[in-house]
């Protein structure tokens, strides 16, 4: 059961609130429609229920507000628009990725594809879906956690009649199984056809709360649509003749000055009246019209118009203590995925972009290594890494940085985890998963580049060129640290500034900006030796570790002492602090 109490949005400066003291309930086993014209506050009300906007009030989902529900995916399914998925991702890949975020088995994706009729399109790209198929995919995403309540914002908007009927059939099926369904719509005929309970909004206020039968009887009345250049005179004549015959006829002048809506009469009677008085008629048709609730504009907030509509529901609204303001609604960030590592792996390899970047980087690196080895003047280390002096970074490091930047950049561009929120959850679990996956991919890329370059050089120039240096271990650690550091710099920068290009700029800033700054630092510290540093650290920590750890610590210290290593370490430190500050500023609970 859904219970909304005193929902009031925060008004913009100098404007009335989009939602004003909205109180109603939606029963399980019934489809409830939230009806209103554009701008009446339907979408704002849904966003307040989901704690996507600030305001006042509270919405209970089976007795608990949303932020106190342990597993929101299993309680509420939401459709607020099109699917916010990467256009190159497949339908099945999108659902499987969201399954890992929701903590449900990936087999649930195939079950829902069959349920919504998309089994034959499971390998179709999201960008190629029609509006109707996209709406089916959105409904499948909402049903992933088998929720009790469904909230939908105009789910049939723009759909063909057949697709609209299918959508409402799915909603009725969910309600018949004991679920609660609330959808917003602007079409009163759609509300009467699909809902058993209709809540009508006007100007952010509730003006009617009726069951489906009462709504159809009071709002959808048969009428005669008339268009005539003498509409005002015809209206007077029809009203006068109806009073003379003691018939209940209502004549309403439409916004266009030459149109009338006549309730309680027929085309024949209106046409005869016009003929008798010599009035021209350009249109005369029977229709089912929407008669707005009587006194809608003047109805006070939360008041049910039972007096205006005898068939209106007599259920009392939920009460708020007299004199007590409803509790504030704080906009809360989306929760992180329940299986962050699996989610990140499916997000990363669910599109072709990752594979293309890896293939391009490997091909360019192999080609550069062959060209650099040709003149014989480039050091072997730079030949294997494919790092010519003209490039600020080797292709492997640039590719790792680009993949890291896309890790958060795509999250903000296609917010699958935060649909409708405009922000991506900066959760510690999600951050660690992205760091681990991007770091692992960077290590694999670095390894493939070295192995590919070495194998190609052996084939082209023979094995005499490849002499293993004595410091191969320290070189491998430096190479790995460079690629992983670039990947993390791109990831953190994209997470701070919410765009992929910021991550790429942060990677390029390391050799272009940070390295010159480090090289211009005073050289006083370079005359001092770090010999004995591991022993001093051991004495300080009162711990004993194997002697091999000392060599690794000295190797790490030498890497950081190198200008590129120092610049990368400074960049990562600054970006990490900025990421943490951005999370704290957004009041994210870590």
C-alpha positions in Angstrom: 0.0 0.0 0.0 1.2 3.5 -0.8 0.3 6.4 1.5 1.2 10.0 0.6 0.8 12.6 3.4 1.2 16.3 3.0 3.4 16.3 0.0 4.5 19.9 -0.7 7.4 20.8 -3.0 9.9 23.6 -2.3 8.6 26.6 -4.3 10.9 28.5 -6.6 11.4 32.2 -5.8 8.3 34.1 -6.3 6.2 31.1 -7.5 3.7 28.8 -5.9 4.8 25.2 -5.1 4.3 22.7 -7.9 2.7 20.3 -5.3 0.7 21.7 -2.4 -0.3 19.5 0.6 -1.1 16.4 -1.5 -2.6 13.6 0.6 -4.0 10.3 -0.8 -3.5 6.6 -0.7 -3.2 3.9 -3.4 -4.5 0.5 -2.4 -2.9 -2.8 -3.3 -4.7 -4.8 -5.9 -5.8 -1.6 -7.7 -4.4 0.6 -10.4 -4.4 4.3 -9.3 -4.2 7.1 -11.8 -2.7 10.5 -10.9 -4.6 12.7 -13.4 -3.8 16.3 -14.3 -3.1 18.7 -17.2 0.5 19.5 -18.0 2.0 21.6 -15.2 -0.5 20.3 -12.6 2.2 18.7 -10.5 2.0 15.0 -11.4 5.7 14.5 -12.1 6.7 16.6 -9.1 4.5 14.5 -6.9 6.1 11.3 -8.1 9.6 12.7 -7.5 8.6 13.8 -4.0 7.4 10.3 -3.3 10.7 8.9 -4.5 12.7 11.5 -2.5 14.2 12.9 -5.7 13.3 16.5 -4.8 13.3 18.5 -1.7 10.1 19.5 0.0 7.8 18.4 2.8 5.7 15.4 3.5 6.2 11.7 3.7 5.3 8.7 1.5 4.9 5.3 3.1 5.5 2.1 1.1 3.8 -0.6 3.1 4.4 1.4 6.3 7.9 2.7 5.7 9.4 5.7 3.9 11.6 4.9 1.0 14.9 5.8 2.7 14.1 3.2 5.5 13.4 0.3 3.1 16.4 -2.1 3.2 16.1 -3.1 -0.4 14.3 -0.4 -2.4 14.5 -2.4 -5.7 12.4 -5.1 -4.2 9.8 -2.6 -2.9 9.4 0.1 -5.7 9.8 -0.1 -9.4 10.1 3.2 -11.2 9.6 4.3 -14.8 10.2 8.1 -15.2 11.0 8.2 -18.9 13.2 6.5 -21.5 15.8 3.9 -20.4 19.0 5.8 -19.4 21.3 3.1 -20.9 24.4 3.4 -23.2 23.0 3.4 -26.8 25.6 0.7 -27.8 24.6 -1.7 -25.1 22.3 -4.6 -25.9 18.9 -5.0 -24.3 20.0 -8.2 -22.6 23.3 -6.6 -21.5 21.5 -3.7 -19.9 19.2 -5.9 -17.9 22.1 -8.2 -16.8 24.1 -5.2 -15.7 21.2 -3.9 -13.6 20.7 -7.4 -12.2 24.2 -7.2 -10.6 23.4 -3.7 -9.3 20.1 -5.0 -7.8 21.6 -8.1 -6.4 19.3 -10.5 -8.2 20.4 -13.5 -10.4 21.2 -12.6 -14.0 18.8 -15.3 -15.1 16.1 -12.8 -14.1 16.9 -10.8 -17.2 15.9 -13.6 -19.5 12.7 -14.2 -17.6 11.7 -10.5 -17.9 12.6 -10.4 -21.6 10.1 -13.2 -22.2 7.5 -11.5 -20.0 7.7 -8.1 -21.8 7.9 -9.6 -25.3 11.6 -8.6 -26.0 13.1 -12.1 -26.2 13.5 -11.8 -29.9 15.3 -8.4 -29.5 17.7 -9.4 -26.7 20.7 -8.7 -28.8 19.4 -5.4 -30.2 21.2 -2.2 -29.3 19.2 0.2 -27.1 19.7 3.0 -29.7 17.8 1.0 -32.3 14.7 0.4 -30.2 11.4 2.0 -31.1 9.5 4.0 -28.5 7.2 1.1 -27.8 10.1 -1.4 -27.3 12.0 1.2 -25.2 9.0 1.5 -22.9 8.8 -2.3 -22.6 12.5 -2.3 -21.6 11.9 0.4 -19.1 9.1 -1.7 -17.6 11.4 -4.7 -17.5 14.0 -2.7 -15.6 11.4 -1.6 -13.1 10.3 -5.2 -12.5 13.9 -6.6 -11.9 13.6 -6.8 -8.1 10.0 -8.1 -8.3 8.7 -4.9 -6.5 5.4 -4.6 -4.7 4.8 -1.0 -5.9 5.1 0.4 -9.4 5.4 4.2 -10.0 5.2 5.3 -13.6 5.2 8.8 -15.2 2.9 8.9 -18.3 3.8 5.3 -19.4 1.7 5.4 -22.5 2.7 8.8 -23.8 3.5 8.8 -27.5 2.6 5.1 -27.9 0.4 3.6 -30.5 -3.0 2.4 -29.2 -1.9 -1.2 -29.3 1.3 -0.6 -27.4 -0.6 1.6 -24.9 -3.1 -1.2 -24.3 -0.3 -3.7 -23.7 1.4 -1.4 -21.1 -1.8 -1.0 -19.2 -2.5 -4.7 -19.4 0.8 -5.3 -17.7 0.0 -2.8 -15.0 -3.4 -4.5 -14.4 -1.7 -7.9 -14.2 0.6 -6.6 -11.6 -2.3 -5.2 -9.6 -4.2 -8.4 -9.9 -1.3 -10.2 -8.2 -1.6 -8.0 -5.2 0.7 -5.2 -6.2 0.2 -1.4 -6.0 0.3 0.6 -9.2 0.3 4.4 -9.5 0.7 6.1 -12.8 0.5 9.7 -13.9 -1.4 10.7 -17.0 -2.9 13.8 -18.6 -5.6 11.8 -20.5 -8.9 11.4 -18.6 -10.0 8.7 -21.0 -6.9 6.7 -20.3 -7.5 7.1 -16.6 -11.1 5.9 -16.9 -10.1 3.0 -19.1 -7.2 1.7 -17.1 -7.6 2.8 -13.4 -9.9 1.7 -10.6 -9.0 4.8 -8.6 -8.4 8.3 -9.9 -6.8 11.2 -8.0 -7.2 14.5 -9.9 -4.7 17.4 -9.5 -5.0 21.0 -10.6 -2.4 23.6 -9.9 -0.6 21.2 -7.5 -3.7 20.6 -5.4 -5.9 17.6 -5.2 -9.4 18.5 -6.5 -11.0 15.0 -6.6 -10.3 11.5 -5.2 -12.7 9.0 -6.8 -13.1 5.4 -7.8 -13.1 4.5 -11.4 -16.9 4.3 -11.8 -17.6 7.6 -10.1 -14.8 9.3 -12.2 -16.3 8.0 -15.5 -19.8 9.1 -14.4 -18.8 12.6 -13.4 -15.9 13.5 -15.6 -16.5 11.6 -18.9 -19.9 12.8 -20.0 -21.4 12.5 -23.4 -21.5 15.8 -25.2 -22.2 17.4 -28.6 -19.3 19.2 -30.1 -20.5 22.3 -32.1 -18.5 24.7 -34.2 -20.3 27.8 -35.5 -19.4 31.4 -36.3 -22.5 32.3 -34.3 -21.5 30.1 -31.3 -22.4 32.7 -28.6 -25.9 33.2 -30.0 -26.5 29.5 -30.5 -25.5 28.9 -26.8 -28.2 31.3 -25.7 -30.8 29.7 -27.9 -30.0 26.1 -26.8 -30.0 27.1 -23.1 -33.3 29.0 -23.4 -35.1 26.2 -25.2 -33.8 23.7 -22.6 -35.2 25.7 -19.8 -38.5 26.0 -21.6 -38.7 22.3 -22.0 -37.4 21.7 -18.4 -34.5 19.6 -19.6 -31.1 19.6 -17.8 -28.7 20.9 -20.5 -25.3 22.5 -19.9 -23.7 24.6 -22.6 -19.9 25.3 -22.2 -18.0 27.8 -24.4 -14.6 26.4 -25.3 -11.4 28.5 -25.4 -11.8 29.0 -29.1 -14.6 31.5 -29.6 -16.5 29.5 -32.2 -16.8 26.2 -30.3 -19.4 24.9 -27.9 -19.7 21.7 -25.8 -23.4 20.8 -25.1 -24.0 18.3 -22.3 -27.4 16.6 -21.9 -28.6 17.1 -25.5 -28.1 15.4 -28.9 -26.9 16.3 -32.4 -30.5 16.3 -33.7 -31.8 18.7 -31.0 -28.9 21.2 -31.4 -29.0 21.0 -35.2 -32.8 21.6 -35.2 -32.4 24.6 -33.0 -29.7 26.1 -35.2 -31.9 25.4 -38.3 -34.9 27.1 -36.9 -33.0 30.3 -36.1 -31.0 30.3 -39.3 -27.6 29.9 -37.7 -24.8 28.2 -39.7 -23.1 25.1 -38.2 -19.7 24.0 -39.4 -19.4 20.9 -37.1 -21.8 18.8 -35.2 -20.6 15.6 -33.6 -21.2 13.3 -30.6 -18.2 13.0 -28.3 -17.2 11.8 -24.9 -15.9 14.9 -23.2 -13.9 15.7 -20.0 -16.0 17.8 -17.7 -13.6 19.3 -15.2 -14.6 19.0 -11.5 -16.9 21.8 -10.3 -15.0 24.3 -8.3 -11.6 22.8 -9.1 -9.8 26.0 -9.1 -11.2 27.0 -5.7 -10.9 23.6 -3.9 -8.6 23.9 -0.9 -5.6 21.7 -0.6 -6.3 18.1 0.3 -10.1 18.6 0.1 -12.1 15.9 -1.7 -14.9 17.1 -3.8 -17.5 14.6 -2.7 -20.2 17.2 -2.5 -19.5 18.2 -6.1 -19.4 14.5 -7.2 -21.9 12.3 -5.4 -20.1 9.2 -6.5 -16.7 10.3 -5.2 -14.9 8.0 -2.8 -15.8 8.6 0.9 -12.5 7.2 2.2 -10.9 9.7 4.6 -7.5 11.0 3.8 -4.5 10.2 6.0 -4.4 12.8 8.8 -1.5 15.0 9.9 -1.5 16.2 13.4 -3.2 19.6 13.7 -0.6 22.5 13.7 2.3 20.2 12.9 4.2 20.6 9.6 4.9 17.5 7.6 8.5 16.3 7.9 11.0 17.6 5.4 11.9 15.6 2.3 15.7 15.5 1.6 17.0 14.7 -1.8 19.0 11.5 -1.3 21.6 10.0 -3.6 21.0 6.7 -5.3 22.3 3.6 -3.5 25.4 1.9 -4.9 25.2 -1.5 -6.6 24.9 -4.5 -4.3 27.5 -6.4 -6.4 29.8 -3.5 -7.4 32.7 -5.5 -9.0 30.3 -7.6 -11.2 28.4 -4.5 -12.1 31.6 -2.7 -13.2 32.8 -5.6 -15.2 29.5 -5.8 -17.1 29.4 -2.1 -17.5 32.9 -2.0 -18.9 32.8 -4.9 -21.3 29.1 -4.6 -22.2 29.9 -2.1 -25.0 32.3 -2.3 -27.9 34.2 0.8 -26.8 36.4 -1.0 -24.4 37.4 -3.7 -26.9 38.1 -1.1 -29.6 40.3 1.0 -27.3 42.3 -2.0 -26.2 42.8 -3.1 -29.8 43.8 0.3 -31.1 46.3 0.8 -28.2 47.9 -2.6 -28.8 48.1 -2.0 -32.6 49.6 1.5 -32.2 52.1 0.4 -29.6 53.3 -2.5 -31.7 53.7 -0.2 -34.7 55.6 2.4 -32.7 57.9 -0.2 -31.2 58.9 -1.4 -34.7 59.6 2.1 -35.9 61.6 3.1 -32.8 63.8 0.0 -33.0 64.6 0.7 -36.6 67.0 3.6 -36.0 68.8 1.9 -33.1 69.1 5.0 -31.1 66.1 4.7 -28.8 66.7 2.9 -25.5 65.3 -0.6 -25.4 63.0 0.2 -22.5 61.3 3.0 -24.5 61.1 0.7 -27.6 59.3 -2.0 -25.7 56.9 0.5 -24.1 56.4 2.2 -27.5 57.2 5.6 -25.9 58.7 8.0 -28.4 60.1 11.3 -27.0 57.5 13.3 -29.0 54.6 11.8 -27.0 53.9 13.0 -23.4 52.8 9.4 -22.5 53.0 6.0 -24.1 49.8 4.8 -25.9 49.3 2.2 -23.1 49.1 4.9 -20.4 46.8 7.1 -22.6 44.5 4.2 -23.3 44.4 3.2 -19.6 43.6 6.8 -18.7 40.8 6.9 -21.3 39.2 3.7 -20.0 39.4 5.1 -16.5 37.8 8.4 -17.5 35.0 6.5 -19.3 34.4 4.5 -16.1 32.8 7.5 -14.3 32.1 9.6 -17.4 29.6 7.1 -18.8 28.0 6.8 -15.4 27.1 10.5 -15.5 26.2 10.5 -19.2 24.0 7.4 -19.0 23.0 7.2 -15.3 21.7 3.7 -15.1 22.3 3.6 -11.3 20.6 7.0 -10.7 17.7 7.3 -13.2 15.9 10.6 -12.6 18.3 11.8 -9.9 20.9 13.6 -12.1 23.7 12.3 -9.9 25.7 9.1 -9.6 26.2 7.5 -6.2 29.8 8.2 -5.0 29.7 5.2 -2.7 32.9 3.8 -1.3 32.1 0.3 -2.6 31.5 1.5 -6.1 34.7 3.6 -6.1 36.8 0.7 -4.9 35.2 -1.6 -7.5 36.0 0.9 -10.3 39.5 1.4 -9.0 40.1 -2.4 -8.9 38.6 -3.1 -12.3 40.3 -0.1 -14.0 43.6 -1.0 -12.4 43.3 -4.6 -13.5 42.5 -3.7 -17.0 45.4 -1.2 -17.1 47.8 -4.0 -15.9 46.5 -6.4 -18.6 46.9 -3.7 -21.2 50.5 -2.9 -20.0 51.3 -6.7 -20.1 49.8 -7.2 -23.6 51.7 -4.2 -25.0 55.1 -5.5 -23.7 54.5 -9.0 -24.9 53.1 -7.9 -28.2 56.0 -5.5 -28.8 58.6 -8.1 -27.8 57.1 -10.8 -30.0 56.8 -8.4 -33.0 60.4 -7.2 -32.6 61.6 -10.8 -32.3 59.9 -11.6 -35.6 61.0 -8.4 -37.5 64.6 -7.9 -36.2 65.5 -11.2 -34.6 66.1 -12.2 -30.9 69.5 -10.3 -30.6 67.7 -7.0 -30.0 65.9 -8.3 -26.9 68.4 -8.4 -24.0 66.8 -8.7 -20.6 68.1 -5.8 -18.4 69.3 -6.5 -14.9 66.7 -4.2 -13.3 63.8 -5.8 -15.1 61.8 -6.1 -11.9 62.0 -2.4 -11.1 61.2 -1.5 -14.7 58.1 -3.8 -14.6 56.9 -2.1 -11.4 57.5 1.4 -12.8 55.6 0.4 -16.0 52.7 -1.0 -14.1 52.5 2.0 -11.8 52.5 4.4 -14.7 49.5 2.7 -16.5 47.5 2.0 -13.3 48.2 5.6 -12.1 46.9 7.1 -15.4 43.8 4.9 -15.2 43.1 6.0 -11.7 43.8 9.7 -12.5 41.3 9.6 -15.3 38.7 7.8 -13.2 38.9 10.2 -10.2 38.9 13.3 -12.4 35.8 12.1 -14.3 34.2 11.3 -11.0 34.9 14.8 -9.6 33.9 16.8 -12.6 31.2 14.4 -14.0 32.5 14.4 -17.6 34.9 12.1 -19.5 36.9 14.9 -21.0 38.0 16.1 -17.5 39.5 12.6 -16.9 41.4 12.8 -20.2 42.6 16.3 -19.3 43.8 15.1 -15.9 45.9 12.3 -17.5 47.5 14.7 -20.0 48.1 17.2 -17.3 50.6 14.8 -15.5 53.4 15.1 -18.1 52.4 18.5 -19.5 51.8 20.4 -16.3 52.8 18.4 -13.2 56.2 17.1 -14.4 57.6 20.5 -15.3 56.5 21.8 -11.9 58.2 18.9 -10.1 61.4 19.4 -12.1 61.5 23.1 -11.1 61.3 22.3 -7.4 64.5 23.0 -5.4 67.0 20.1 -5.6 68.1 20.3 -2.0 66.4 17.0 -1.0 68.0 15.2 -3.9 71.5 15.4 -2.2 70.2 13.3 0.7 70.0 9.5 0.6 67.0 7.4 1.5 69.3 4.5 2.6 68.0 2.9 5.7 64.4 4.1 5.2 62.9 0.6 5.6 64.7 0.1 8.9 63.6 3.4 10.3 60.0 2.7 9.3 60.3 -0.7 11.0 61.5 0.9 14.2 58.7 3.5 14.0 55.9 0.9 13.5 57.3 -1.7 15.9 56.7 -4.3 13.3 59.0 -7.0 11.8 58.6 -7.9 8.1 60.7 -10.0 5.7 63.9 -8.6 4.3 62.4 -8.7 0.7 59.9 -6.1 1.7 62.7 -3.6 2.2 63.8 -3.9 -1.4 60.2 -3.3 -2.6 59.8 -0.3 -0.4 63.0 1.2 -1.8 61.9 0.5 -5.3 58.6 2.3 -4.6 60.4 5.2 -3.1 62.7 5.5 -6.2 59.6 5.5 -8.4 58.0 8.3 -6.5 61.3 10.2 -6.5 61.3 10.2 -10.4 59.7 13.3 -11.8 56.9 11.4 -13.6 56.2 9.3 -10.5 56.2 12.3 -8.3 53.9 14.2 -10.6 51.5 11.2 -10.8 51.5 10.7 -7.1 50.7 14.4 -6.5 47.9 14.3 -9.1 46.4 11.2 -7.5 46.6 12.7 -4.0 44.9 15.9 -5.1 42.1 14.1 -7.1 41.4 11.7 -4.2 41.0 14.6 -1.8 38.7 16.4 -4.4 36.6 13.2 -4.8 36.2 12.8 -1.0 35.3 16.5 -0.7 32.8 16.3 -3.5 31.2 13.3 -1.8 31.0 15.1 1.6 29.6 18.2 -0.1 26.8 16.0 -1.5 26.1 14.6 2.0 26.8 11.1 0.8 26.8 8.5 3.6 30.0 6.5 3.0 
